[in-house]
Amino acid sequence: MDSASITRVSNMSPGRPGIKVMVKNLAQTARDVTQGALSGDQVLAEDATVQTRLETCSKCALFRIEDSRCLQCGCFMTAKVKLQAARCPISKW
């Protein structure tokens, strides 16, 4: 491992999933959204759904307020909650 890799690893936040897991989660969400869109489903969630999801996330122990990030999947929740096909990684919404 080169020194750049060591620096990147040491700068990761404790509790946040690794980059491979976050990329996998992002790819799954992108796949779900794309499949929904191709099937004619709504891509963006309704405002009320977005608000409910954010409220649920904000009460979760795995939600990091500083950057609105989920420590389970690594996603930025202010973006993820807006996608109709997106799912909570621990099935809270």
Disulfide bonds with the S-S distance in Angstrom:
none
